[in-house]
Amino acid sequence: MEKNLIIIGGGPAGLAAAKSAYDAGERDILILEREDRLGGILNQCIHNGFGLHTFKEELTGPEYAARYIKEVLDRKIEYKTGTTALSIDKNKRVTCASEAEGLMIYEAKAIILACGCRERPRGAINIAGCRAAGIFSAGTAQKLINIDGYMPGKEVVILGSGDIGLIMARRMTFQGAKVKAVVELMPYSSGLNRNIVQCLNDFDIPLMFSHTVVDIKGKGRVSSVVIAAVDEKLNPIKGTEQEIKCDTLLLSVGLLPENELSRMADVNLSPVTGGAVVDDDMMTGTDGIFACGNVLHVHDLVDFVSEESEWAGARAAAYIRGEKAKGERVAIGAEGGVRYVVPQYALRDGEENLKLRMRVGNVYKNVRLCVVCDGEEVYSKKCMIVTPGEMETVSLNEKQTRALKNCKKATVCLKAVER
Amino acid sequence: MKEMICTCCPMGCRLTVDDSDLNDIRVSGNTCPRGAKYGKDEVTCPKRMVTSVVRVEGGEVAMLSVKTRESIEKSRIFDALALLKGVTVKAPVKIGDVVVADVLGTGVDFIATKDVAVGPHGK
């Protein structure tokens, strides 16, 4: 079977990409979604705070998803739920399967990867201790409570202060559990400030920085965890151990872009973001394969996922029409406190104004976020504070974009504010 | 005196709010005027939107997500949540459907935040 555009994933990224590809004139679109309904992870994120940028109002996750699902349904864009993409290759052949239709093979002109991310599991962080029941990733606990209606436990310790962990501290409290502590390895939280206040402080849940879990105890079910302070090299400090009685340990220790399919198509991945390396059209190194949303780099706000994905959708439609810019690429590097920048490349003859998204590696106060082209500063923004937990965006105007696209070496970096 | 973290921006200023005289609340530690307003609101009448789930009978999923249509007083969150205990709604449900009306006499309803079509769950 042939399709112009196949979008893998029917969450916020896939929905926004489909909508904008359609609006850019593309009509032969298929969205593949492995769950039984569109909306992706938003369906289980029942808390409010979504859509402040996109809709200028505060929606819950399912409501935000519903807005974009409506856009897709209104345009009569084809989608298949309960359908898993099993493989893709660099020739843009997509193999997928569903209970209803069995195995299907599509030849696509373009593919947009919008597969989102997964939670880092226990095995990836090497916590010692027993293998008793009661250890969940925060997102799994969220699904159990909000979708399936089961309560994972009564006395809870949460490791990691990522946003899902913070949200789940409040959620478990609302459902009658006692959250005894949120334990964070780093001296700062990777979660949004607002979540620390409204999910922990509101309910007097202690947040312990520079601490980690060093042991999990229990037979059959978790009965306690042992936590300890860590030194500046993040190693546990002997003698600081304390045991906390609990029946449940939730892990909120980071998200990993889900790129199993990308690897099959030889998509070049960044070791920093865990997602594809893309140009300013959101196209990966494999011709005709695009990426957007959390499969590209993990976002903290869904609004930015939608924005980035709408761009990817429009550019994929242009690619299918044969309008993709060609020519040399300018590398956009990250230096001086900036951990990464997406996109990593800009096409020299592309005309569109650039939007750069980035994260910093530490907490910095009173800095300037700068774009430097061949040694010359073409953009600078004063920031009172930048933190690893909040993505920064730089929108370059026409002149600045031209400067970047015509230079040999572009970098984004932090500089001190001159007093 | 109350200590709190401002949530207006990522700066997260540590505010100290002197509420000994409710007619003259003094906020310090803020970097901008928004912080002063935040501090005042938080001591006079802190409000939160409350979100949770209730069971669905005969739906495509087992649980329906709900929210208070507007924010309610922070001190009444747990009383509001208690109203949801044992509540079961029948599918189909549409976004915006009232699940519990007039929560605790506030005039604010708990409303559905998800469409749930008819299905096999909870029969």
Interface residues (C-beta under 8 A of the other chain):
Chain A: D36 R37 N43 I46 H47 N48 E58 T60 G61 P62 E63 A66 I145 N146 I147 D148 G149 F174 Q175 L192 N193 R194 I196 V197 Q198 N201 D202 M384 I385 V386 T387 G389 E390
Chain B: M4 I5 T7 P10 M11 G12 T31 R48 M49 V50 T51 S52 V53 R55 E60 V61 A62 M63 S65 K67 K74 I77 L81 I95 T113 K114 D115
